[in-house]
Amino acid sequence: MDMNFGKQRMETKEGVDALFLYATEGILVVNEKGEIVRINPSAEKLFGYPQDYLLGKKIEALIPKRFSTQHEKYRTNYAEKPYARSMGAGMELYGLRKDGSEFPLEISLSPYSTNEGRFVIAFILDITSKKQSEERLKNYSLELERQVRNRTLVLEEAIDELEKTKMELRKALEKEKELNEMKSRFVSMASHEFRTPLTTMMSSLSLTSKYGAQNDLTNQEKHIQKIKNSIHNMTDILNDFLSVSKLEEGKIVNMPLELNLKTLITEIVGEIEALTTKDHSLTYTHQGAETVELDPKLLQGVLFNLLSNAIKFSPEGGAVDLASLVNEEEVRISVKDSGIGISKEDQEHLFERFFRGQNATHIQGTGLGLNIIASYLKLMNGTIRIDSEENKGTLITVIFKR
C-alpha cells in the first residue's frame, strides 16, 4: 500500500471526521464561552447522553456541581493563556453523567484557532478501571502492611516473652545461687555459733552434777542459768533462719488488727526482761493514743529483734530506752541503747544478710536480725531510721504512717 496515499486520505475532512467519530476515547470541542460545539459518540456514550444533546451546553454540565464554580474560574484563566496540557496528574478529576453518577477521568487539552474563533479540544479518558486497580493495589498494600505489622507484633511479643523468660530464669538462678550461698553460710555459721553454746552446755551439765553432789546450790544455779542462756542463743539462731525461710517462701503476710500498742509493748518488755541475764536498765514510755491498726505478730518480731540487739550490744548495767508515740499522722517506736555503736561504713550494709559490724564479731549473732526487721517493715509499709556513732550507742526508729 502506498503510505503517502494513506496519509493524504487521513488529512482530508473525511479522514479527520473518521478519527473523530470512531475514536475510542471521548473527544469534545469547546469554544471561548465554554460551550460544547462538537462531541464524538464515545464522549456522548461516556456521559450517557443521546446524540447531539450536549451541543451548545456549557462544559460545566459534565462536571459535578461541587467543582463547577471553581472550574469556571479555571476555564476563564485558561482561555486567557491557552496551552496544550494534561489534567489529572496529582489531581482527582471526576465527570458527571446524565444519571447523576460520577466517574474518575483524565483530560488532555489542546487549544487551536480558526477564522471562527479560538477553541479547545478535550480528550477524555474514563479511568474507573485504573482507579479500581489502584484501589485494589492500595488495599493489598495496606493488607500486606497490616499482616507485616501483626507478624511484627507477634515477633515482638515472642521476643518480649523470651526476654521475660530469660529474666525469670536469671532471677531463678540468682535466687538459687543466693539460697545455696545462704545454706553454705548457715552451715559455716551454725557450726561456729552452735559450738560455743553446746560446749558451754556440756561443761555446765557436768559441773551442775558435781555441785549438786556437793549440795552447792549457788554454783549449781549459776551453771543451770548458763545452760538456759545457751539454749536461748541457739533458739534465736534457729528462729532467725526459720523467719528467713518463711519470708523467702512468701508464707509471711501482713494481717493488721486493731490493738492496744502500749499493752503489747509492755508485754514484750516483760518477756525480754525475763530472758536477759545482764543487769540492764530497760525503760519504756508512751505518748498519745494507744489504739493502732498493725500486725501484732510482725510488730512483735520487729521489737524482739530491736530490743535483743540493744541489750546484746550494750554493756552490763547499760540503759536501754524504749519509747512509742501515736498521733494522727504516724506511729513511731524508738529503741535507744548505750552500746558499742555502728560505724558510718558499716551502716551502709546493716540490712544485708549475715552482715556483722567490724566491732561486733566477738558478740554472738547470725547477722540476720536487721535483714528480717527490714523485710517485716516492708510488708507493713513501715520505714526504719538508724542514728549511731561508735562507742556512743544507737538509736533505731521505726515509723508507720496512719
C-alpha positions, 0 to 999 in steps of 0.5 A: 500500500502506498503510505503517502496515499494513506496519509493524504486520505487521513488529512482530508475532512473525511479522514479527520471526521473518521478519527473523530467519530470512531475514536475510542476515547471521548473527544469534545470541542469547546469554544471561548464561552465554554460551550460544547460545539462538537462531541464524538459518540464515545464522549456522548456514550461516556456521559450517557447522553443521546446524540447531539444533546450536549451541543451548545451546553456549557462544559460545566454540565459534565462536571459535578456541581461541587467543582463547577464554580471553581472550574469556571474560574479555571476555564476563564484563566485558561482561555486567557493563556491557552496551552496544550496540557494534561489534567489529572496528574496529582489531581482527582478529576471526576465527570458527571453523567446524565444519571447523576453518577460520577466517574474518575477521568483524565483530560488532555487539552489542546487549544487551536484557532480558526477564522471562527474563533479560538477553541479547545479540544478535550480528550477524555479518558474514563479511568474507573478501571485504573482507579479500581486497580489502584484501589485494589493495589492500595488495599493489598498494600495496606493488607500486606502492611497490616499482616507485616505489622501483626507478624511484627507484633507477634515477633515482638511479643515472642521476643518480649516473652523470651526476654521475660523468660530469660529474666525469670530464669536469671532471677531463678538462678540468682535466687538459687545461687543466693539460697545455696550461698545462704545454706553454705553460710548457715552451715559455716555459721551454725557450726561456729555459733552452735559450738560455743553454746553446746560446749558451754552446755556440756561443761555446765551439765557436768559441773551442775552434777558435781555441785549438786553432789556437793549440795552447792546450790549457788554454783549449781544455779549459776551453771543451770542459768548458763545452760538456759542462756545457751539454749536461748542463743541457739533458739534465736539462731534457729528462729532467725533462719526459720523467719528467713525461710518463711519470708523467702517462701512468701508464707509471711503476710501482713494481717493488721488488727486493731490493738492496744500498742502500749499493752503489747509493748509492755508485754514484750518488755516483760518477756525480754526482761525475763530472758536477759541475764545482764543487769540492764536498765530497760525503760519504756514510755508512751505518748498519745493514743494507744489504739493502732491498726498493725500486725501484732505478730510482725510488730512483735518480731520487729521489737524482739529483734530491736530490743535483743540487739540493744541489750546484746550490744550494750554493756552490763548495767547499760540503759536501754530506752524504749519509747512509742508515740501515736498521733494522727499522722504516724506511729513511731517506736524508738529503741535507744541503747548505750552500746558499742555503736555502728560505724558510718561504713558499716551502716551502709550494709546493716540490712544485708544478710549475715552482715556483722559490724567490724566491732561486733564479731566477738558478740554472738549473732547470725547477722540476720536480725536487721535483714528480717526487721527490714523485710517485716517493715516492708510488708507493713509499709513501715520505714526504719531510721538508724542514728549511731556513732561508735562507742556512743550507742544507737538509736533505731526508729521505726515509723508507720504512717496512719 
